[in-house]
């Protein structure tokens, strides 16, 4: 029997360990603080489509890990693809579905997205009851740093604009205040998505803007993200899905577009096209209803004053009502003083064909057009609308 020299044996062992390290799939493991006395599991979720990102009860459960008495856990069933994969870790109490995501409050949120790369181990620490807020990764990759940064942006924006707010919306009186706060929150995430150089953090930000996939108020954001990523990562399936959703023909009329030259059936029984109604300088297309409290308030407190001040200088207002009762519509317009400008409606209520043509479902809404009919602003209300009209009408 031939004896292998000790020094050669050591070299072979070192070579074997090196080869194992080079081909190791890596791992995802961590320690969960505050989980020692709770019946807790940690799950690994793989979103398979863009809409499944940050969406409760969606995504494929690919692994689970029992949290040990010392808070430690480790996943073993990891994707073997060479391409980076977006995964979501969730913490669940016994009885909860693995892919149940508490995404409303970032402080208490029970999940966190990360990017998994074959061969790169991920070591995590977090608190059980503040999982997303406290989530950290030892020596994170640049993309995971971006995801952690997005987490911080999301939390700060939520705390600034949404946390602890209670709006009276049963009577609609504070609906616009709530919408404005939501838009301010969304704007912080939009800024992040527009500025990041990494696709997956941008797409997570996009989904956090609206986990319900409702972008009616910010359709330009979808279009901008599609244009950005189809240049940087053409062919990526999630980019293709994004661009399909951001087809302008499926979205509300965008800022910068020429507003369609639609027909307006007026309260006076005339029917005129938009081109026949445009103001010499500025036109407000206002979408309202007699039963809409914030719309009525906008009529009285904003539109009447700007009409009185600027109509003779080239301001036009065309209001379209979601109405089915002509007498209620006429009475509301007269009571608010909104009968001074053009009032239009097909009197088909929520089935209004005009709103379908411009792909709008939510009121109050408005489009501000220049003298050529180009949309220069959208969904501006209250003092902001007054200021915009004043600035535009008084500029030289």
Phi, psi and omega in degrees: 000134184272134180263131178272130179303145182302317183297326177288324177299316179299321180294320179296320179297316180298319179296318180298316179296323179295316180296320178297316180297319182293330183256007179293135179286355184078191182199164170238118181216172180180188179225132182251115179280141178082014182251003188298324185250019181242150177275088188236142171235155174245134182241154177246120184247137176245106174295134182258347175223167179299320181293341179276349177291128177061026181247124183296137178070013176242168183093150183270128175283116184253345178194161174220157180217131174283135177278120183289172184298335178269005178090358183278154176205161178205139176261144181240333184266078185257152179301143181257006179292146179283341179281144175300144185233135173278124177237161176233127174266134177233145175251127183228136169287160180303133178099343179276145176295142182304323184255032172277120184248121175271084190260355185293319183243109183301332181292320182261004185298139188258017180217162178210129176279143175220163174258126179257129178237126181307128177091357180247105180296146179237120181248123190242147165227145180195165174263142184297321186266357174222057193300304183294316183299320186264357186300129176220154180236133177287124180049061184292152173293169180298322180290321177291329172299319179295321178294321177293322176296317177300317177305316181292319177299316181297314181296315181297317180295320179296317179295322183288318191250336189239326187297132176077003182273139178226103182264142174276099184245358178299319178264003177080002188293331181244021181298316181293324177297319178295314180300320180296318179296318178297318179296321177297317176300312181298325183300324178295320178289323177297317177301318179298311183298322180290334186262336185288149179265002185249131184298306188298315174301323178297318181289326174295317177300318179301317180288326177290333174303321175204098178292344176275001179062042182242104186243025183302324182278343182227049183295331179300329178299315179299314182297316180297319179293320176300311182299323181292310190274338176288343173276319185279321181224064180297143178091346178295131186301325180286329174293319177299319178295319179299314183292330175294319179289336185260019174298118183305333180290346179255358185249162172302158177308131188268154171301134183096344177280156168280125181294137183301143181277070185275163177272139180245111174282110192271160177299333180281001182081357173280160172232119183233152177275162180303319182300330179282346185253346186302140175284165181290334180238312189212143176228131175258118170267110186251127179255120189213185173202152180296335182266002185263106185302310180295332177294316181295319178297319179297320176307305189288317190267338185240304187291317179300311179299318181289328176296311181301323185277325192240356183300318181291348180260006176114012176271135174237147173233132174234115181257135176244125184256136171278082188236151171234346181244108184298322183293321178293321178297311181297317181297317180296316179298316180294317182295324182277348186082014183271001178279001178286334180247181184291129175243129183230151174191146173271357180055040177242018175058224182293347180267023185302120181295330180299315181294327177294322182292328179259005172061049177243138178240344189243133172236157000295149175207157175205160175230130178254122187247147173277187185290348177262358181088011178278136180286114180261343178196161181217148171050046175258127185228168175062216182300326180299323178291317177303314181295320180296314180298315180300313181299316184287319184285333184262357178285150182275000000 
